[in-house]
Amino acid sequence: MGKIGRGILGGVSGKVANVVGSRWKGIDYIRAKPQSVANPRTLLQVNQRTKFALVLRFLQPNLNFIKIGYKNYAVKKSQFNSAMSYILNNAITGVSPDFEIDYSMALLSRGNLAGALNPVFDLTTPGQVQFSWDDNSAEGNALATDKVMVLVFNPLKGESVYLTEGAARADLSQTVIIPNSYSGDELHMFISFMNFKETQLSNSIYIGSGTAS
């Protein structure tokens, strides 16, 4: 309970109704009690935060990959923010609160360079992932010297292993060494290409998932 000292014209101490009184250096002063504002948590806001956290967990292990993969789309924003925006708007599926990332739509690189033709992967050899593709170096703007970019994502451990300057397109294969601790984990594989001058990139392709040997 607040008190009014020295009569009705005296200072106010404590809280009286919606007024808070105090005294500082011999001066009495009053102020309005601050209004209590609840944290707005509408369903739309909660859903957006959930989606943001989901995409963040996916992008953080792949940060250096998308710094290259989105470098031509970092206009007035970072590569990370560009990737975050694209995946939020194009690669989220499911119904609240059970949202998921559609990896087939979650581009880790973007561009107009010709992508991989018929890419596949092989997990039969422990400790590695073997990527391979067909030669399309004579089609469109693809060149034999284009460099492959491959990525292995382990969602259970929140980690990725990747190469951003791998084999040439004409080499038709690339091996990625993965930790032995990945054995038994589900892995997700992505592939894209960058030209030799590193000025053009292709859209990444999600090849699929498999269990590490």
C-alpha positions as CSV (number, residue, x, y, z in Angstrom):
1,M,0.0,0.0,0.0
2,G,1.3,3.5,-0.9
3,K,1.4,6.4,1.6
4,I,0.9,10.1,1.1
5,G,3.2,12.0,3.4
6,R,2.8,15.4,4.9
7,G,-0.9,15.8,4.0
8,I,-2.6,15.6,0.6
9,L,0.0,17.8,-1.0
10,G,2.9,15.8,0.4
11,G,5.0,13.2,-1.4
12,V,3.7,9.8,-2.5
13,S,5.6,6.8,-1.3
14,G,4.9,3.4,-2.9
15,K,1.9,2.6,-5.1
16,V,-1.4,4.4,-4.9
17,A,-4.0,3.0,-7.5
18,N,-2.2,3.3,-10.9
19,V,0.4,5.8,-9.6
20,V,3.8,4.9,-8.2
21,G,5.6,7.5,-6.0
22,S,9.2,7.7,-4.9
23,R,11.7,10.1,-3.5
24,W,15.2,10.8,-5.0
25,K,17.7,13.4,-3.6
26,G,15.0,15.0,-1.5
27,I,12.6,15.4,-4.5
28,D,9.2,13.6,-4.5
29,Y,8.1,12.4,-7.8
30,I,5.3,10.2,-9.2
31,R,4.9,8.1,-12.4
32,A,2.2,6.0,-13.9
33,K,2.4,2.3,-13.2
34,P,3.6,0.5,-16.3
35,Q,1.1,-1.5,-18.1
36,S,1.5,-5.2,-18.1
37,V,2.0,-6.4,-21.7
38,A,1.8,-10.1,-22.3
39,N,4.2,-11.7,-24.8
40,P,2.1,-12.1,-27.9
41,R,2.2,-15.7,-28.8
42,T,-0.4,-16.2,-31.6
43,L,-0.4,-19.5,-33.4
44,L,1.0,-17.8,-36.5
45,Q,4.0,-16.5,-34.4
46,V,4.6,-19.8,-32.7
47,N,4.5,-21.6,-36.1
48,Q,7.0,-19.1,-37.6
49,R,9.4,-19.5,-34.7
50,T,9.2,-23.3,-34.9
51,K,9.9,-23.2,-38.7
52,F,12.8,-20.8,-38.1
53,A,14.4,-23.1,-35.5
54,L,14.0,-26.1,-37.8
55,V,15.7,-24.4,-40.7
56,L,18.4,-23.0,-38.5
57,R,19.3,-26.5,-37.3
58,F,19.6,-27.6,-40.9
59,L,21.7,-24.7,-42.1
60,Q,24.2,-24.2,-39.3
61,P,26.2,-27.4,-40.1
62,N,26.2,-26.3,-43.8
63,L,27.1,-22.7,-43.3
64,N,30.4,-22.7,-45.3
65,F,28.8,-24.7,-48.1
66,I,25.9,-22.2,-48.5
67,K,28.4,-19.2,-48.3
68,I,29.5,-20.5,-51.7
69,G,26.3,-21.9,-52.9
70,Y,24.3,-18.6,-52.4
71,K,27.0,-16.1,-53.1
72,N,25.2,-14.9,-56.2
73,Y,22.0,-14.4,-54.2
74,A,23.5,-12.4,-51.4
75,V,22.0,-9.1,-52.5
76,K,21.5,-6.7,-49.6
77,K,21.6,-9.8,-47.3
78,S,24.0,-12.4,-46.3
79,Q,24.3,-15.8,-48.0
80,F,22.9,-17.4,-44.8
81,N,19.9,-15.1,-44.7
82,S,19.2,-15.7,-48.4
83,A,19.3,-19.5,-47.8
84,M,17.1,-19.1,-44.7
85,S,14.5,-17.1,-46.6
86,Y,14.4,-19.5,-49.6
87,I,14.0,-22.7,-47.5
88,L,11.4,-21.1,-45.2
89,N,9.3,-20.1,-48.2
90,N,9.8,-23.2,-50.3
91,A,10.9,-26.3,-48.3
92,I,8.7,-26.6,-45.2
93,T,6.1,-29.3,-45.1
94,G,3.8,-30.7,-42.4
95,V,1.0,-29.4,-40.1
96,S,1.6,-27.4,-36.9
97,P,3.4,-28.3,-34.7
98,D,4.9,-31.2,-36.8
99,F,6.8,-29.3,-39.4
100,E,9.6,-30.9,-41.5
101,I,12.1,-29.9,-44.1
102,D,11.5,-31.3,-47.6
103,Y,15.1,-31.9,-48.6
104,S,14.2,-32.2,-52.2
105,M,13.2,-28.5,-52.2
106,A,15.9,-27.3,-49.7
107,L,18.5,-25.9,-52.1
108,L,21.9,-25.5,-50.6
109,S,23.2,-23.8,-53.8
110,R,21.4,-21.9,-56.4
111,G,22.3,-20.8,-60.0
112,N,21.8,-21.3,-63.7
113,L,24.7,-23.7,-64.3
114,A,23.7,-27.1,-65.5
115,G,23.3,-29.5,-62.6
116,A,24.3,-33.1,-62.2
117,L,22.9,-35.7,-64.6
118,N,21.5,-38.9,-63.0
119,P,23.4,-38.5,-59.7
120,V,23.6,-41.5,-57.3
121,F,25.4,-42.4,-54.2
122,D,26.8,-45.6,-52.6
123,L,27.2,-46.2,-48.9
124,T,28.3,-49.8,-49.0
125,T,32.0,-49.0,-48.0
126,P,32.4,-48.1,-44.4
127,G,33.7,-44.7,-43.7
128,Q,32.9,-43.1,-47.0
129,V,30.2,-42.0,-49.5
130,Q,30.7,-42.6,-53.2
131,F,29.0,-40.0,-55.4
132,S,28.7,-40.6,-59.2
133,W,26.9,-39.0,-62.1
134,D,26.7,-39.1,-65.9
135,D,28.6,-36.9,-68.2
136,N,26.6,-34.0,-69.5
137,S,29.5,-31.7,-70.2
138,A,28.5,-31.1,-73.8
139,E,24.9,-30.0,-72.9
140,G,23.8,-26.4,-72.3
141,N,26.4,-24.4,-70.3
142,A,28.0,-27.4,-68.7
143,L,31.7,-27.9,-69.1
144,A,34.0,-30.8,-68.4
145,T,36.0,-28.7,-66.1
146,D,33.1,-27.7,-63.8
147,K,33.9,-28.7,-60.2
148,V,31.5,-30.9,-58.2
149,M,30.2,-29.8,-54.8
150,V,28.9,-32.6,-52.6
151,L,27.5,-32.7,-49.1
152,V,26.6,-35.4,-46.6
153,F,24.2,-34.2,-43.8
154,N,23.8,-36.2,-40.6
155,P,20.7,-34.7,-38.8
156,L,21.1,-37.0,-35.8
157,K,24.5,-35.5,-34.9
158,G,23.8,-32.1,-36.4
159,E,26.9,-32.3,-38.6
160,S,27.8,-32.3,-42.3
161,V,30.8,-33.4,-44.3
162,Y,31.3,-31.7,-47.7
163,L,33.6,-30.7,-50.5
164,T,33.2,-27.4,-52.4
165,E,36.0,-28.0,-54.9
166,G,35.7,-31.6,-55.8
167,A,36.3,-33.7,-58.9
168,A,35.7,-32.3,-62.4
169,R,32.3,-33.0,-64.1
170,A,34.1,-35.2,-66.6
171,D,35.5,-37.4,-63.8
172,L,32.1,-38.8,-63.1
173,S,32.7,-39.6,-59.4
174,Q,33.7,-38.2,-56.1
175,T,34.5,-40.0,-52.8
176,V,33.7,-38.3,-49.5
177,I,35.3,-39.6,-46.3
178,I,32.9,-39.6,-43.3
179,P,33.6,-40.3,-39.6
180,N,33.4,-43.9,-38.4
181,S,31.0,-42.6,-35.7
182,Y,28.4,-42.1,-38.5
183,S,27.9,-45.8,-38.8
184,G,24.2,-46.7,-38.4
185,D,23.1,-43.1,-38.8
186,E,20.8,-41.9,-41.5
187,L,22.6,-39.6,-44.0
188,H,21.2,-37.2,-46.6
189,M,23.2,-36.5,-49.8
190,F,23.3,-33.4,-51.9
191,I,25.2,-32.5,-55.1
192,S,25.8,-29.4,-57.3
193,F,28.4,-27.9,-59.6
194,M,30.4,-24.7,-59.8
195,N,32.3,-23.6,-62.9
196,F,36.1,-23.5,-63.0
197,K,36.1,-19.7,-62.6
198,E,33.8,-20.0,-59.6
199,T,31.4,-17.5,-61.0
200,Q,28.5,-19.8,-61.8
201,L,26.7,-22.4,-59.7
202,S,24.0,-24.9,-60.3
203,N,21.0,-25.6,-58.1
204,S,21.8,-28.3,-55.7
205,I,20.1,-31.7,-56.1
206,Y,19.0,-33.8,-53.2
207,I,19.9,-37.4,-54.2
208,G,18.3,-39.1,-51.2
209,S,19.1,-40.7,-47.9
210,G,20.6,-44.0,-46.6
211,T,22.2,-45.6,-43.6
212,A,25.9,-45.3,-43.2
213,S,27.8,-48.7,-43.1
